[in-house]
Amino acid sequence: MKKVNQKIIEKMKELRKKGLSYNKIGEKLNLDRKTVLYHLNKEYKERCRKEYKKRYREKLKKDKKFREYHKKLLRKEYRTIMKLRKKYQEYDKIAREYRRNVKKIGYKKAYRILKEKLMKLRKKYNIHFPMRV
């Protein structure tokens, strides 16, 4: 499966302006029609995100193993930050902010914010280690 980056999205937009259908754009760029539709149609993208969030929430409520896995994942990320905070001051700020966020907005939102900030720092310092358990 091909990863969609900003260049590909720009190419999709360009082809759509020329009047090509989502199917034709997908064939031309070796992508699925739904992938093209997701990146070019805001309504479809929003609908997909809402459905994903709904399924995710339902899974968190129903599936005990999934809840435990999610908490384990959060703890592992937090431990990683705690190790790195000694070396990089920015990680220390993120660790403190994460603890506050968990109390205020809950695990799921706090984890999303944590992940975004970690990705930026990992690129900045060229640190490579797995995100998943």
Secondary structure, DSSP 4 states (H G I P E B T S, - for coil): -PPP-HHHHHHHHHHHHTT--HHHHHHHHT--HHHHHHHH-HHHHHHHHHHHHHHHHHHHHH-HHHHHHHHHHHHHHHHHHHHHTTT-HHHHHHHHHHHHHHHHH-HHHHHHHHHHHHHHHHHHHT----S--
